[in-house]
Amino acid sequence: MATKTTKTERDGLAVTAGVTLLLNAAADRCLSILATDPAPALEDSFALSDLGLGAQLAGHLARDLLPADVELGSPRPHQDDPLELVRAAEALTRTVPIETLPAGSSHLVVALCDLLREHS
């Protein structure tokens, strides 16, 4: 039984690391879009800036839930749309029971849901 608990805790850490990578990729993608020439329209720029900041803050929250020795690896998102990356991060949190995620993860889930609600 201890092996199963360890495995689920490991799964929770892997999910949280994946969420961190997706959110970092979303924030980076927002910055990339904002840096294009020609720049997006003003309203789109504000929305992208808000989404990027929200993704960055949620990404830091996710990273802070992980032990310092957890390696994140390199992101390999299959999506260019930053909003889809945030959606993928939220969906990833639903792949394991909330109890297997690190303590405090409910704040991360709420932050992701709020971010999606604000930008959908």
KAWO-V641355 format. One record per pair of residues at least 4 apart in sequence whose C-alpha atoms are under 7 Angstrom apart, sorted by the first residue. I is the first residue (numbers start at 1). J is the second residue. D is the distance in Angstrom with one decimal. If there is no record, write none. Layout:
i=I j=J d=D
i=I j=J d=D
This chain:
i=1 j=5 d=6.5
i=2 j=6 d=6.1
i=3 j=7 d=6.1
i=4 j=8 d=6.2
i=5 j=9 d=6.1
i=6 j=10 d=6.1
i=7 j=11 d=6.1
i=8 j=12 d=6.1
i=8 j=100 d=5.7
i=9 j=13 d=6.3
i=9 j=100 d=5.1
i=9 j=101 d=6.8
i=10 j=14 d=6.2
i=11 j=15 d=6.1
i=12 j=16 d=6.2
i=12 j=96 d=6.7
i=12 j=100 d=4.8
i=12 j=101 d=4.2
i=12 j=102 d=6.6
i=13 j=17 d=6.1
i=13 j=66 d=6.7
i=13 j=101 d=6.4
i=13 j=102 d=6.8
i=14 j=18 d=6.1
i=15 j=19 d=6.1
i=15 j=92 d=6.5
i=15 j=93 d=6.5
i=16 j=20 d=6.2
i=16 j=62 d=6.2
i=16 j=101 d=7.0
i=17 j=21 d=6.3
i=17 j=72 d=5.8
i=18 j=22 d=6.2
i=19 j=23 d=6.1
i=19 j=62 d=7.0
i=19 j=89 d=4.7
i=19 j=92 d=6.7
i=20 j=24 d=6.1
i=20 j=59 d=4.9
i=20 j=62 d=5.5
i=20 j=63 d=5.9
i=21 j=25 d=6.1
i=21 j=75 d=5.5
i=22 j=26 d=6.2
i=22 j=77 d=6.8
i=22 j=85 d=5.8
i=22 j=86 d=6.8
i=22 j=89 d=5.8
i=23 j=27 d=6.2
i=23 j=55 d=5.2
i=23 j=56 d=6.4
i=23 j=58 d=7.0
i=23 j=59 d=5.1
i=23 j=85 d=6.8
i=23 j=86 d=6.0
i=23 j=89 d=6.7
i=24 j=28 d=6.1
i=24 j=55 d=6.9
i=24 j=56 d=6.1
i=24 j=59 d=5.9
i=25 j=29 d=6.0
i=25 j=75 d=7.0
i=26 j=30 d=6.3
i=26 j=52 d=6.6
i=26 j=55 d=6.3
i=26 j=82 d=4.3
i=26 j=85 d=5.5
i=26 j=86 d=6.5
i=27 j=31 d=6.5
i=27 j=52 d=4.2
i=27 j=53 d=6.7
i=27 j=55 d=5.4
i=27 j=56 d=5.5
i=28 j=32 d=6.2
i=29 j=33 d=6.2
i=29 j=82 d=5.9
i=30 j=34 d=6.2
i=30 j=48 d=5.7
i=30 j=49 d=6.8
i=30 j=52 d=5.3
i=30 j=82 d=6.2
i=31 j=35 d=6.1
i=32 j=36 d=6.6
i=34 j=39 d=6.0
i=34 j=40 d=6.5
i=34 j=45 d=6.5
i=35 j=39 d=6.4
i=40 j=44 d=5.9
i=40 j=45 d=5.6
i=41 j=45 d=6.0
i=42 j=46 d=6.3
i=43 j=47 d=6.4
i=44 j=48 d=6.0
i=45 j=49 d=5.9
i=46 j=50 d=6.1
i=47 j=51 d=6.1
i=48 j=52 d=5.9
i=49 j=53 d=6.1
i=50 j=54 d=6.1
i=51 j=55 d=6.0
i=52 j=56 d=6.0
i=53 j=57 d=6.1
i=54 j=58 d=6.1
i=54 j=115 d=6.5
i=55 j=59 d=5.9
i=56 j=60 d=6.2
i=57 j=61 d=6.3
i=58 j=62 d=6.1
i=58 j=108 d=6.5
i=58 j=111 d=6.5
i=58 j=112 d=7.0
i=59 j=63 d=6.1
i=60 j=64 d=6.0
i=61 j=65 d=6.6
i=61 j=108 d=6.5
i=62 j=108 d=6.4
i=65 j=102 d=6.1
i=66 j=70 d=6.6
i=79 j=84 d=6.8
i=79 j=85 d=6.5
i=81 j=85 d=6.4
i=82 j=86 d=6.4
i=83 j=87 d=6.2
i=84 j=88 d=6.0
i=85 j=89 d=6.2
i=86 j=90 d=6.3
i=87 j=91 d=6.1
i=88 j=92 d=6.0
i=89 j=93 d=6.6
i=90 j=109 d=6.9
i=90 j=112 d=6.0
i=96 j=100 d=6.7
i=101 j=105 d=6.1
i=105 j=109 d=6.3
i=106 j=110 d=6.2
i=107 j=111 d=6.1
i=108 j=112 d=6.2
i=109 j=113 d=6.2
i=110 j=114 d=6.0
i=111 j=115 d=6.1
i=112 j=116 d=6.2
i=113 j=117 d=6.1
i=114 j=118 d=6.1
i=115 j=119 d=6.3
i=116 j=120 d=5.8
